Amino acid sequence: MLKNRSLLILIILLLVAVLTVLSCGRKGSLNLNVPPYIEISDYSGIAKTDTTWSDSTMFEEIGNLINPDIYDSLFYQEIFWRAWDVDGVVRSYAYRIGTWDSLSEAWQYDQTYGVRVSEEGWVLHLQPNGEYGIWTPLKERFSKTPVYFTATDTSDYKKNFGKFEVKCKDNYDEESEIAARYFCSWSDVPGTSVQTSQGSIDSLRVGSAILFKFKVLDDKDPFGHGSEAAYFTYRFKYYRTTGTDTLKVAPLGAVLDSTEWYSTEGYPKKDEVLLMSEYHDGNPYGKPILKINEKFADGTYEVTEIQVKTVDKAGIVDPEYAGMVFFVRGYFHPDTAPFMAQWADYLPDFLKNSSLNILPHIFVISDYTWLNYMCENEDVPKRVIGSEDHYANQFYMAKDTTLTAIWSDNVEIYMKWEYLGQFEYDVEKGRVAANHTFFYDDSLEQYIQYFCDVEYMDIQLNGGTHGLPPVGTVYTDDDTGENWMRLPIYEEQNCKLFGLSAGEHTFKVRAVDFQGAVDPTPAELTFYLYEPILADEKEGCRRKFS
């Protein structure tokens, strides 16, 4: 009897265990988990109605609803959805954007601008751990997203079809069904413009580095969505001129060669590209080499044309191209502005009316060199000694033109420099802001301007960087082995020298352009700091400074 009772108890316990397991949901719940639900709640475009049309026939029906004059059919859409979970919370979303390929009768999920996708086409999101996944992280759990549908069929916009799909998952990682909508899109056809960082170049006077700037033209998509390209494609074509004029573009003759088309899609900036004959960084983006053009024996020249096309965010490629023809020389270098004397000593004859003097922008202050008033229209450094303002003064010029000042252990010298390419000179207008750089062409025996921007300024004190404040980065010249302090041109071009000893000092500045060329004749300023004369040495003071 006892044996039968024990067997009955065991059977009952087993039945309870089985029933418990069968009735348990996730996380030990006694109820089955209910999957979350999601639906697309709003959108700015026209969507396919809820019918049983197949993917391959839908465009014939929905296309009749679209009018390209109505902005609702624009390729840019903002799509909203809503989701809920009756027994939990919605944790995250995943969505993908499909483009219908009528040839293969299949959806393509890797054609949309601005997204990365998984193998199944779901848009990838950066996760907190630094990896990418299809589910939106907590900080990006928004119930909407902007979408750029493709609109590449410019002859029949009704065939530009996209599909948006979205799903969610709950706190038990259970996924919802997929909510989907079909969209028809339209976009205007873009045009293209190409310039340099200095506008249009005059063809022949360019160094071996050019910063090109690309721009979208005539894309009349509403709300400004056509003003920014997805990226640009470009290539070089090489021609032989039919004339021998080196100062302007001669008529173009036969095509000599061309490069493949390159894309700015992976560049840091999509609308500009610095092209060089030699890339000092190893050319990590695989850009083409800017070829140095040659002169042929018959006096004609090889010239280069850049051709550029826009690819807009709807995937439409400019059917034409923008072009610019130029001649690349390889021997330009920048000229640095002098610190003193007249600019006329450094400029061609037609510019010698200039009277600019850089010296007033350099100041010195010490216990013995200062003023108690401030010059007008000048930002002059000062010290406050007691209740009196001591303003910095300029160097004194001795009869032999050397620059001098009286030394003290707290002497400070404020240096400021420029580069000759910072200004363009016009006979009528005078000094005009520009970025042109002068170069003396020995073959033409005249000064010309070349279109290669100055990128850095190098400074040096007494043949090195010791004694300079850390205003830039120390750079070692590969040719001379000298150390220079290098400052980007967009930063303030000035520094304060302090802790100087009595005696002679030489401060040098040289310009460095985009092609890496440096001014071989740096601007140079030599000055002398004399120890003060004591009261019983006044008789010798007159001889020392005469």
Buried (B, 14 or more C-beta within 10 A) or exposed (E): EEEEEEEEEEEEEEEEEEEEEEEEEBEEEEEEBBBBBBEBEEBBBBBBEEEEBEBEEBBEEBBEBBEBEEBBBBBBBEBBBBBBBEBBEBBBBBBBBBBBEEEEEEBBBBBBBEBEBBEEBBBBBEBEEEEEBBBBEEEEEEBBBEBBBBBBBBEEBBBBBBBBBBBBBBBBEBBBEEBBBBBBBBBBBBBBBBBBBBEEBBBBBBBBBBBBBBBBEEBEBEEEBBBBBBBBBBBBBBBBBEBEEBEEBBEBEEEEEEBEEBBBEEBEEBBBBBBBBEBEEEEEEEBBBBBBBEEEEEEBBBBBBBBBBBBBBBBBBBEEBBEBBBBBBBEBBBBBBBBBEEBBEBBEEEBBEBEBEBBEBBBBBBBBBBBEEEBEEEEBBBBEEEEEBBBBBBBBEEEEEEBBBBBBEEBBBBBBBBBBBBBBBEEEEEBEEBBBBBBBBEEEEEBBBBBBBBBBBBBBBBEEBEBBBEBBEEBEEEEEEBBBBBBEBEEEBBBBBEEBEBEEBEBBBBBBBBBBBBBEEBBBBEBBBBEBBEEEEEEEEEEEEE
